[in-house]
Amino acid sequence: MSATSSHSAEPRPRARDLGIVVGELPPGAHNAITDVPGVKVGHFTLVEGKSIRTGVTAIVPHGGDIFRQKVPAAFDCYNGFGKAFGTVQIQELGVIETPILLGGTLCVPRIADAVMEYVIRHDDTGQIASINPAVGETNDGFLSDGRARPIKTEHVIEAITKAAGGPVVEGTVGAGTGTRCFGWKGGIGTSSRQVKGDSHTWTVGVLVQSNFGGKLEILGKLIPSPRATGTDKGSCAIVIATDAPLDARQLQRLARRSFAGMARTGASFSHGSGDYAFAFSTAWVNRRDALSPLPDEALSPLFIAVADATQEAIYNSLLRAQTVKGHEGRTVEAIPLELVRKAVRAGK
């Protein structure tokens, strides 16, 4: 039995290590959602016996009290077969007030309860009486016994409290431990893009939990899979962060464009796939001066950035993932790197 907050296996290459470059905009320093200043990511990976291959991933918008310093946010759904928690209030009020957590489908209520517990424990006023946890999910039941619902409060709190900036562990880790994508092992992936404005350079960062079907395409070349079909069930949860000053309406527009990046990878968006995106802006964190949202006319480069970063994040989730054997003896193989290298050579 093991329960870990990170994944210790030998890391596999990311997309750019193999010459896969998506779009023309440059990535940030770590090519990760944490390139947005203040954003942190934490994982808790749970591997127990032969049937538990799951975990949680926390995306923390800033290092302060998120409940009292809420950030503008939005939620957009492309395919509604999902069990995301807290979306109604996000759509109504246009803010998030907790870290965003990702996990397995049947653990969503337990994760949400744990987030509430985290907020209550850190409330030194004793006055908080309403909390709206933001929780996303994909179904990792092929490799993990979802009905066991093994995620506990301390697992979620550890993912939040150990969240850090800098490089993000990807692949078979946290909420990506039991996922599969295009017939191969899926997982957590991330990427970022920098967009130069008139007087600022804005960063758009994306993190994905990939667990969906379709026909994988890289650099215009189909990557064959022994398992994948165009109608495979599955989902993709997408989290988008930016330091560009966008209001909730604009963030929803940004979130919607992330599905363009998902589509470019070959996603089928089949029945049974829950595909949705959370997006938030950190622009107003720790600012005392007045700041206005960007004009809509300035958003197009950000739309390009989020589509490109989503596409690359999905590639990273696949490339970094390790082969996993889990529930009922099922095995999902990591995508063979030579297949990808062959596609890269053919695409150049």
N, C-alpha and C positions, 0 to 999 in steps of 0.2 A: 504494500500500500504506500502511496506517496501523495503528498499534497504540496505543491510548490507554487511560489509566486513568480517564477520565471521558467524559461525552458532552457535546458543545458546542453541539448544536442548540438553537434557540429553544425554551424550555420551554413546554409546553402546560399548561392548568389542571388542578388536582387536583379531586377530587369536590366538596369544600366550596366551591371557587371558583365552582361551577356551581349551588350550592344543594342539593347532595345530602348530606343528613345522615343517618347510619345510627345508630339507637338514641338513647338519652337520656343516656348517660354522656359526660362531657367528655373530649376528647383531651388529651394532654400538650402541652407547649410547641411541639414540632415536628410533632406528630401522626405520630410515627415510632417505630420500634423503639428508636431511640437516646434516647428519652425515659426509658427505664430507665437509671438512673445507671450509668455505666461501659461501657455497650454501644457498640460502634463498628461501622461498616459501611465496607467498601472494595470498589471494583470494578476490574476490568481488562477493557477492551473491545477485542476483536480484530476488525478489519475489514481483509481482505486480498483484492485482486483482485476477481473477480466472484462468488466462491463461499464465502468465509469470513466469516461473520457470527455471531460467538460471543463468549464471554468467561467470566469467573468473578466471583463475588460472595462476599466473606468477611464473616461475622458474628462479631465478636470479643466474648466475654462480659465481659471486664474487661481492664484494662491491665497486669496482672501476668503471672507465669509460670503459664499455664493448666494446664500439665502437672502442676505441683507444687501448684497451688491449684485443684483440680478443682471444678466446680460441679455440684450436683444436676441431673439431666437425665432426659428420657424421650423415647421415640419411639413414635408410634402410626401405624398404617397403615390407611387406609380402603379402598384399592384397590391391590393388590400388584404391578401391572405397572410396577415401578420398579427402579432399579439403585443404590439408596442403599448407602453404604459405612459400616461401623462400627456398624450398628444392633444386632447381636447382643450386643456387649459393653455398649452403653448399656442395653439391656434387662436384662442380667444384673447389672451393677454399679450402675446408676442414676446415672452421672456421665458428663460429657464432659471430655476432657483436651486438646482442641485447638480452635482456631476451627472454626466450621461453614462449609464451602465449598459453593457451588452452582455447577453448570456444565452442560455438555451431556453426553448419555448416554455416548457412546463415549470421552469424555475422563475419566470417573470414575477409572479406575485411575491415570492420569497425575496427576490432581489429588491423589489420596490419596498417591501417592509424593512429590509436591512438599510436601505438608503434613508428611510424615515428615522430609523433608530440612530443612524450616524448623525443626522441633523439635530435630533433631540439631544444626543450626548454632547454636542458642541454648542448648544444653546445656553449661554450663561445668564439669560434673562428669565428663563422659565415661562416665557409668554407665547412661544410658537404653538399654534393650535391647528394649523393647516399647512400641509407639505405636499408638493406635487413632484414626485420622483419622475425622472425621465429615463425610461428603460426600453431598450430595443432588444430584438432577439432574432435568431434563426434556429431551425430545428436540427439539433445534432443527434437525433434519435437513431440514426443508422449505426453510429459507432458507440453511442453512449446510451445507457438505460435511462431515458428521460423520465419514466414513471417513478424512478427512485427519488427524483427531485433532491439531489444531494447537496445543493448549494446552501450554505448556512450564513448567518449574519456576519460571523467573523471573517468569512471568505471575502465578502463584499467590502467590508470595512478595511481589510488588508489591501485589497486592490486600490481603494481610494487613497489610503494613507501612504502607500508606497509609490504612488504615481510620481513620475519625474519627467523633467524635460530632456532634451537631447535625443540621441538615437532611440528608436522604438523597436522592441523585440517583435518580430513578425512570424507568421506561419502558424505552426502547431503550438499555440500558446493562448492562455486566457479563454475568451469566448470562442476562439478559433480552434480549440483543441480537438473537437469532434466533428468539424464541418467537412464537407466535400464540395467540389466545384468542377463542373465540366467532366465529371467522372473521375477526377483526380482528387487528391487531398487538398482541400481549401484551408482557409484560416484567416488570420489577421494580416492586413497589408496597409501600407500608408504611403503617401507621396505628397509633394507640395509644389506650388508654382509661385513665382514672383511676378508682379505686374507693376510696371512703372507708370505712375500718373504724372500730372503736371508738376507736382511738388513733392510727391511721396512715392515710395515703393511699397505696395501692399502685398501681403502674403495670403495665399489660399492654401489651406492644408486639408487633406482628406484621410480618413481612416475607414476601412471596410472590414466587415465580417462576411466573407464570401462563402456561400452555401447554395449555389444555384446551378441550373442546367442550361444546356444549349450546345453549340458547336464552337469550341475555342478557336479564336483567330488571333494570330500575332503577326504584325507587319504584312498583313494581307494573305497570310498562309494559314490554312486550316491545320490544327494539331489534332491528329486522330486520338480517340480514346476507346478502350475496350468496353467501357461502361456507358458513356454519355449518349443520350438521345436528345432530340430537340424538344421533347416533352418532359424531361426530368423535372421532378418537383424540387423545390428548394427556394431559398430566399437570399437577399442581400440587404444588410443593414449598413447604412452609410452615415458617417458623421463628418460634418464640414465645419471648419473653423476659419475665421479671417480676422485680420486687424483693420480691414477697410471699414469705414463708418457706414454701415448699412442698417436700415431699420427692418422691422419684422417683415414688412411686405416685400422689400428687396431681397431679404434673406430667403424667403420662400421662392422667389424667382431663381436665386442662385441654386437652392437645393434641387429644384426641378431639372436644372441643366446637368446635374450629376448623372442622371439616367442616360444621357447621351454617351457618356464615357462607358457606362456599363454595357450599353448596346453594342458599342464598337468591339467589345471583347467577344461577342457572339452570343450573348444571353438570349434565351428564348422567352423569358417572362411568362412562363406557362402557368396554367391553373395550379394552385397550390404553392405559388411563389409569392412571398411577401416582400416587396421591394420598396424601401422608403428611406428618407433622409432627414436627419436633424441638421440644422445649420445655426451657427451663432457667431456674433461679432464681439470682439474684446475691445473695440475702439474706445469705449467710454470708461474702461477700467482705470481707476486711479487718476482720472483727469478732473481738473477743477475748472478749466476753461470751457466755454461753450463750443460745441462741435455739432455741425449739421451733417445729415446723411449726404452721401454723394448724389449728384443728379443722375437720373436714370440713364441719361445719354453716356455716362461714364462706365456703365456696367458691362458692356460687351466683352472687354478683355478679361473681366473676372469670370464671365460665363465660359470663355475658352479655357481659362485656368482650371475651373472646377471639373469640366469634362475630361481634360487631359490628366489631371491628378487622380481622378477616380479610375480611369482606365489603367494607369500605371500602378495604382494601389492594388487593384485586383490581380494584375500580373505578379506583383510582389507577394501577395498572399499565397499564390500558387507555387511560385518558385522557392519560397522560403520554407514551405511546409514539408514535414517529414512523414514518411509512411507510418500509418497507425493501424494496429489490430485491436479490435474492441468487442463490443456487445455481440453475443451469439457467434463469436469467432470470425466476425466479418473483418475484412482488411481493405483499406483504401490506400493505394499506392501514391507516393509522391510523383509528380510529373517527371518523367525521365529527362534529364538535362540535355541529353544528346538530341532528343526530338526537337527541343527548343532551339538548340544551336543550329540544327539543320534548317529550321524555318528561318532563322536569322540570316544564314548564309544565302538562302534562296531569295530572301526579300531584299537583299542589297544589290 
